């Protein structure tokens, strides 16, 4: 069963991809830019939306942190680390 954070990440990534990819078809370990063509602008939109959906402040992440978020798994792990601090 997927976590709420993983579901939010899948849904929000799916929403910014062109061509669209269904949330359930996204590979957690695939490079989002290389595999799905995620642009830097769409990455910002995606991360902004997924942070809002999970109540994690985007300000928690440095530029380096954001650059290391290259897969859905890395995004969900980073958000999970900050979710526990908020709760």
Phi, psi and omega in degrees: 000136181281149175283164176299322180294316179297318179299316179297318180295314179299312182299316184285327175292315179304322183293336183256357183276141174226117000289158183296147174231131181297142181308319181288343180270354181284135179270124181301331186256004179281143175294121186296323180284311184291318184275318187251359178071027180295121179276165180297321178296315180292332176294318178297313178300314180299310182294323177298313181292318182290326175295318178297318182293333183254006180058037175250127181288124178302334180294347176294341188252136175277171177300321178297316178303314182295321179295329180280350178277083184254345179233163176299323179298317180294325177293312182294323178294318179295316179295320180298321178301323182271338178295319181294332179285331182282323186294000000 
